[in-house]
Amino acid sequence: MLFRSVTTQNMRGTVTVQAVGNVPPTVAITNPPNGVVLSAPAAMALAATAADSDGNIANVKFFQGTTSLATVTSSPYAVAVSNLAAGDYSFSAVATDNGGLSATNAIAVHVVTPVPVVLSGLQRPSPTSFQFNHSASVGLRYVMQRSSNLTSFTPINTNTAASNTVTFFDSRSEE
């Protein structure tokens, strides 16, 4: 800092001059979402965005816990993660700018061993609808599909299991 005192015609004032410093970068993990539940053995792309308002991003380092996964020096900032066994994991991305400052963002990922899907309560409430229950692992996404020939399937619903038994009802007429 530079301080300068000025006296002019019985007036006094102080001027303070401050040098603009390096501003830390920003980083955000964009994939997967924080708290996601995946099925073991899990595979995913761990991806992040990073920016620096007063310079450039030098690199983004990805970590699983304290273990370094990769250092990526240009966008897109991403690394493949695979073969995750059932358990809870923490992942982080650390962006470093050309001035040496850094920022960190972290997420949690839950990996579960899925229960076998068992159908029960199969019903056809009307000629154009059907309903059934299926076992599920809480937090996992399930995609319901339809086929008129058992070779080509069309997704008709995607849901995330909120309980160990999920009821599915479809009232659309067959295609």
C-alpha positions, 0 to 999 in steps of 0.5 A: 500500500502507498499512503500519500498525504497532501496539503493544499490551501489548508485542506488535507486529504489522504489517498490510498492506492492498493494493488489489485491482487490475484482472484481465486478461480471457481470450480464446480463438479457438473457430473455426476450430481452430488449424492447420486446413487449408482449401481456396483460396479459403477462407472462414470465420467467425473466432470467439472467446469472451471473459470478464472476472472483475472487470468487462466486456468492452469489445471484441474486436478481430480481426487477420489478421497485423497488419491489423485485421479488425474490432472487435466490442463484444458477444457473439457475437464473430465476423467473416467472413473470405473469399477467402483465397488459398493460403498460411499465415495468423495470426489473433488476437483481442484482448479488452479489458476495461472497465479497459483491460487486454487479453489475446490468443489467436492461431491459424495457418491453412493454405490450400492449392490442392486437387489435382483429385480423381482416382479409381483402383483402383475395386473391388467386393470383395463385392456389398455393398461397394465400394472406391476410391482418390482423390487428396487434399490433405493436411490437407483434409477429404473427405466421401464420399456415397452415392446410389441415384438420383444426385439425393439424396446421403447422407454416409457418411464424413468423413475428413481426408487424411493422404497424397496418396492416400486409400483408401476402403472401404465395406462397408455394403449399399446403401440 
